[in-house]
């Protein structure tokens, strides 16, 4: 797949088959994240342990339900909703929260494009990282360097969503060329 094709086909996937992601694919995706533009250090944790994923999913659901944030409460009140959407892998990207947000975002975007290139579904998520920031016992397993905080998450997995690589996008009217 060509770069622009992956960019055009990328879609946030919220339905996964649950089939494990091949370790070789996870390694390629992580390598892509480490090759992203970066002006500082990041830490990448790839979680495929089903019990740990279930704990994060449950804690995220409870956080959303009790957050007081209308969007999160409404989303988590949808019948059958699960924050990790049944994805078999969650990549947590961490850094120094004062200087690393852009580094983490660049790594996540690069990993998402790599996953698309490999034919995998992906979804950028924030709520699980909020839970990992607050949940000392959950975050302890990430082996983070001192001063690092989980700032972004990327779900990965196979999907049976027939529209996984099709998107209707309106032409962008938010661009101004000067010069």
PESULKA-V172137 format. One record per pair of residues at least 4 apart in sequence whose ideal C-beta (glycine too) atoms are under 8 Angstrom apart, sorted by sequence separation. I is the first residue (numbers start at 1). J is the second residue. D is the distance in Angstrom with one decimal. If there is no record, write none. Layout:
# PESULKA-V172137
<<I | J | D> <I | J | D>>
This chain:
# PESULKA-V172137
<<1 | 5 | 5.0> <2 | 6 | 7.1> <3 | 7 | 6.5> <4 | 8 | 6.2> <5 | 9 | 6.0> <6 | 10 | 6.3> <21 | 25 | 5.4> <22 | 26 | 7.1> <23 | 27 | 6.3> <24 | 28 | 6.6> <25 | 29 | 6.3> <26 | 30 | 6.2> <27 | 31 | 6.3> <28 | 32 | 6.5> <29 | 33 | 6.7> <30 | 34 | 6.4> <31 | 35 | 6.4> <32 | 36 | 7.2> <38 | 42 | 6.5> <49 | 53 | 6.5> <50 | 54 | 6.2> <51 | 55 | 6.5> <52 | 56 | 6.5> <53 | 57 | 6.1> <54 | 58 | 6.3> <55 | 59 | 6.2> <56 | 60 | 6.0> <57 | 61 | 6.3> <58 | 62 | 6.5> <59 | 63 | 6.3> <60 | 64 | 6.3> <61 | 65 | 6.4> <62 | 66 | 6.2> <63 | 67 | 5.9> <69 | 73 | 6.5> <70 | 74 | 6.0> <71 | 75 | 6.1> <72 | 76 | 6.1> <73 | 77 | 6.2> <74 | 78 | 7.5> <77 | 81 | 7.4> <82 | 86 | 6.4> <95 | 99 | 7.4> <96 | 100 | 4.6> <97 | 101 | 7.0> <99 | 103 | 7.9> <100 | 104 | 5.6> <101 | 105 | 6.3> <102 | 106 | 6.3> <103 | 107 | 6.4> <104 | 108 | 6.3> <105 | 109 | 6.3> <106 | 110 | 6.3> <107 | 111 | 6.3> <108 | 112 | 6.3> <109 | 113 | 6.6> <110 | 114 | 6.4> <111 | 115 | 6.3> <112 | 116 | 6.6> <113 | 117 | 6.4> <114 | 118 | 6.5> <116 | 120 | 7.3> <125 | 129 | 7.4> <126 | 130 | 6.6> <127 | 131 | 6.8> <128 | 132 | 6.3> <129 | 133 | 6.2> <130 | 134 | 6.6> <131 | 135 | 5.3> <135 | 139 | 5.9> <136 | 140 | 6.2> <144 | 148 | 4.2> <163 | 167 | 7.9> <1 | 6 | 5.2> <21 | 26 | 5.5> <47 | 52 | 5.6> <48 | 53 | 7.5> <64 | 69 | 7.9> <67 | 72 | 4.6> <68 | 73 | 7.3> <76 | 81 | 5.7> <95 | 100 | 2.5> <115 | 120 | 4.2> <139 | 144 | 6.9> <144 | 149 | 7.6> <159 | 164 | 5.1> <47 | 53 | 6.0> <67 | 73 | 6.4> <75 | 81 | 6.4> <84 | 90 | 6.3> <94 | 100 | 7.8> <95 | 101 | 7.3> <115 | 121 | 7.2> <116 | 122 | 6.8> <132 | 138 | 5.6> <133 | 139 | 7.0> <144 | 150 | 7.6> <65 | 72 | 8.0> <76 | 83 | 7.3> <115 | 122 | 4.1> <131 | 138 | 6.6> <132 | 139 | 4.6> <1 | 9 | 7.7> <34 | 42 | 7.9> <64 | 72 | 4.2> <65 | 73 | 6.4> <95 | 103 | 5.5> <142 | 150 | 6.8> <33 | 42 | 7.7> <47 | 56 | 7.3> <63 | 72 | 7.8> <64 | 73 | 6.7> <95 | 104 | 5.1> <34 | 44 | 7.1> <94 | 104 | 7.2> <112 | 122 | 4.7> <132 | 142 | 6.9> <33 | 44 | 5.8> <64 | 75 | 6.6> <65 | 76 | 5.0> <93 | 104 | 4.6> <111 | 122 | 7.4> <139 | 150 | 6.5> <64 | 76 | 3.8> <65 | 77 | 7.5> <112 | 124 | 6.5> <30 | 44 | 5.6> <93 | 107 | 5.2> <61 | 76 | 5.8> <93 | 108 | 5.7> <109 | 124 | 8.0> <30 | 46 | 6.3> <108 | 124 | 5.8> <133 | 149 | 5.6> <91 | 108 | 7.8> <133 | 150 | 5.7> <132 | 150 | 4.1> <64 | 83 | 6.5> <26 | 46 | 5.6> <61 | 81 | 7.7> <91 | 111 | 6.3> <61 | 82 | 6.9> <129 | 150 | 4.2> <26 | 48 | 7.6> <61 | 83 | 5.5> <128 | 150 | 7.9> <129 | 151 | 6.0> <60 | 83 | 4.0> <129 | 152 | 6.1> <60 | 84 | 7.1> <129 | 153 | 5.1> <57 | 82 | 5.7> <128 | 153 | 4.8> <57 | 83 | 5.6> <126 | 152 | 6.9> <21 | 48 | 7.2> <57 | 84 | 4.4> <125 | 152 | 7.9> <126 | 153 | 6.9> <20 | 48 | 6.7> <56 | 84 | 6.7> <124 | 152 | 6.8> <125 | 153 | 4.3> <124 | 153 | 7.3> <125 | 154 | 7.2> <124 | 154 | 6.0> <125 | 155 | 5.9> <53 | 84 | 6.1> <123 | 154 | 7.2> <122 | 154 | 5.7> <123 | 155 | 4.4> <122 | 155 | 6.2> <53 | 87 | 7.7> <56 | 90 | 6.7> <87 | 121 | 7.9> <121 | 155 | 7.8> <122 | 156 | 5.4> <53 | 88 | 7.6> <90 | 125 | 7.8> <121 | 156 | 7.3> <87 | 123 | 7.3> <92 | 128 | 7.4> <120 | 156 | 5.7> <121 | 157 | 5.8> <53 | 90 | 6.1> <92 | 129 | 6.5> <120 | 157 | 6.6> <121 | 158 | 6.7> <50 | 88 | 7.7> <85 | 123 | 6.7> <90 | 128 | 6.5> <120 | 158 | 6.3> <121 | 159 | 3.9> <115 | 154 | 7.6> <48 | 88 | 6.3> <92 | 132 | 6.4> <121 | 161 | 6.9> <48 | 89 | 5.1> <84 | 125 | 7.6> <115 | 156 | 5.5> <47 | 89 | 6.8> <83 | 125 | 7.2> <112 | 154 | 6.1> <46 | 89 | 6.4> <47 | 90 | 4.6> <111 | 154 | 5.4> <121 | 164 | 5.6> <46 | 90 | 7.9> <47 | 91 | 7.5> <83 | 127 | 5.7> <84 | 128 | 6.8> <108 | 152 | 4.6> <46 | 91 | 5.4> <47 | 92 | 6.6> <83 | 128 | 6.3> <107 | 152 | 7.7> <108 | 153 | 7.9> <45 | 91 | 7.2> <108 | 154 | 5.3> <44 | 91 | 6.3> <45 | 92 | 4.5> <104 | 151 | 4.4> <105 | 152 | 6.4> <44 | 92 | 7.4> <94 | 142 | 6.8> <100 | 148 | 7.8> <104 | 152 | 4.7> <44 | 93 | 5.6> <45 | 94 | 7.2> <116 | 165 | 7.4> <43 | 93 | 7.3> <44 | 94 | 7.8> <92 | 142 | 6.1> <94 | 144 | 5.3> <101 | 151 | 6.0> <42 | 93 | 5.8> <43 | 94 | 4.4> <96 | 147 | 5.5> <100 | 151 | 6.6> <42 | 94 | 6.8> <43 | 95 | 6.9> <96 | 148 | 6.3> <97 | 149 | 4.5> <42 | 95 | 4.8> <95 | 148 | 5.8> <96 | 149 | 7.5> <41 | 95 | 6.6> <94 | 148 | 4.4> <95 | 149 | 7.3> <97 | 151 | 6.4> <40 | 95 | 6.5> <41 | 96 | 7.6> <72 | 127 | 6.8> <94 | 149 | 5.9> <40 | 96 | 6.7> <94 | 150 | 4.8> <95 | 151 | 5.9> <93 | 150 | 7.5> <94 | 151 | 6.1> <33 | 91 | 7.4> <42 | 100 | 6.4> <92 | 150 | 5.0> <93 | 151 | 6.3> <40 | 99 | 5.5> <41 | 100 | 7.4> <93 | 152 | 4.7> <33 | 93 | 6.9> <39 | 99 | 7.8> <40 | 100 | 5.4> <92 | 152 | 7.6> <93 | 153 | 7.3> <30 | 91 | 7.3> <42 | 103 | 5.2> <92 | 153 | 5.4> <93 | 154 | 7.3> <29 | 91 | 7.2> <41 | 103 | 7.7> <42 | 104 | 5.9> <91 | 153 | 6.7> <26 | 89 | 6.5> <39 | 102 | 7.2> <40 | 103 | 5.2> <44 | 107 | 7.1> <64 | 127 | 5.9> <90 | 153 | 5.7> <91 | 154 | 4.4> <39 | 103 | 6.2> <63 | 127 | 6.5> <90 | 154 | 7.4> <91 | 155 | 8.0> <38 | 103 | 4.7> <42 | 107 | 5.6> <90 | 155 | 5.8> <91 | 156 | 6.5> <37 | 103 | 7.9> <89 | 155 | 7.1> <90 | 156 | 7.6> <21 | 88 | 5.9> <36 | 103 | 7.6> <60 | 127 | 5.0> <63 | 130 | 6.2> <89 | 156 | 4.2> <18 | 86 | 5.4> <20 | 88 | 5.1> <21 | 89 | 4.9> <38 | 106 | 6.5> <60 | 128 | 4.8> <63 | 131 | 5.0> <87 | 155 | 3.8> <88 | 156 | 7.5> <89 | 157 | 6.1> <16 | 85 | 5.8> <17 | 86 | 7.9> <19 | 88 | 6.6> <20 | 89 | 7.8> <37 | 106 | 4.9> <38 | 107 | 7.0> <87 | 156 | 6.3> <88 | 157 | 4.8> <15 | 85 | 6.3> <16 | 86 | 4.6> <18 | 88 | 5.7> <36 | 106 | 4.2> <60 | 130 | 7.8> <85 | 155 | 6.3> <87 | 157 | 4.4> <14 | 85 | 4.7> <15 | 86 | 7.3> <16 | 87 | 4.6> <36 | 107 | 4.4> <57 | 128 | 7.8> <60 | 131 | 4.8> <63 | 134 | 7.6> <84 | 155 | 6.2> <86 | 157 | 7.6> <13 | 85 | 7.5> <16 | 88 | 6.6> <56 | 128 | 5.4> <59 | 131 | 4.6> <34 | 107 | 7.3> <36 | 109 | 7.2> <33 | 107 | 4.1> <36 | 110 | 3.9> <33 | 108 | 7.2> <35 | 110 | 6.7> <36 | 111 | 7.8> <56 | 131 | 6.5> <56 | 132 | 7.1> <59 | 135 | 5.8> <33 | 110 | 5.6> <32 | 110 | 4.9> <33 | 111 | 4.3> <32 | 111 | 5.5> <59 | 138 | 6.3> <30 | 111 | 7.3> <32 | 113 | 7.3> <33 | 114 | 7.7> <29 | 111 | 5.0> <32 | 114 | 3.6> <56 | 138 | 6.3> <55 | 138 | 6.4> <29 | 114 | 4.8> <28 | 114 | 6.2> <29 | 115 | 5.5> <29 | 118 | 7.2> <52 | 141 | 6.6> <25 | 115 | 7.9> <28 | 118 | 6.6> <29 | 120 | 7.9> <25 | 118 | 5.3> <25 | 120 | 6.5> <45 | 142 | 4.5> <45 | 143 | 7.2> <21 | 120 | 6.5> <43 | 142 | 7.5> <45 | 144 | 7.8> <43 | 143 | 7.9> <43 | 144 | 5.6> <10 | 112 | 6.1> <43 | 145 | 5.8> <10 | 113 | 6.4> <41 | 145 | 7.3> <16 | 121 | 6.3> <43 | 148 | 5.3> <7 | 113 | 6.5> <10 | 116 | 4.7> <15 | 121 | 7.9> <6 | 113 | 4.9> <9 | 116 | 5.8> <13 | 121 | 3.1> <13 | 122 | 6.1> <14 | 123 | 6.0> <3 | 113 | 7.4> <6 | 116 | 4.5> <11 | 121 | 7.8> <12 | 122 | 7.5> <13 | 123 | 5.3> <6 | 117 | 4.8> <12 | 123 | 4.5> <10 | 122 | 7.6> <12 | 124 | 6.8> <1 | 116 | 7.4> <1 | 117 | 4.7> <29 | 156 | 6.7> <26 | 156 | 7.3> <21 | 156 | 5.4> <21 | 157 | 5.9> <21 | 158 | 7.3> <19 | 157 | 7.0> <16 | 155 | 7.4> <18 | 157 | 7.2> <19 | 158 | 5.0> <17 | 157 | 6.8> <16 | 157 | 3.8> <17 | 158 | 5.0> <13 | 155 | 7.4> <16 | 158 | 6.7> <17 | 159 | 6.3> <16 | 159 | 5.5> <17 | 160 | 5.5> <13 | 157 | 7.5> <15 | 159 | 5.6> <15 | 160 | 7.2> <13 | 159 | 5.0> <15 | 161 | 5.0> <13 | 161 | 6.1> <13 | 164 | 6.0> <11 | 163 | 7.5> <11 | 164 | 6.2> <11 | 165 | 6.6> <11 | 166 | 7.6> <9 | 165 | 4.2> <11 | 167 | 5.3> <9 | 166 | 7.6> <10 | 167 | 8.0> <9 | 167 | 7.4> <8 | 167 | 7.7>>
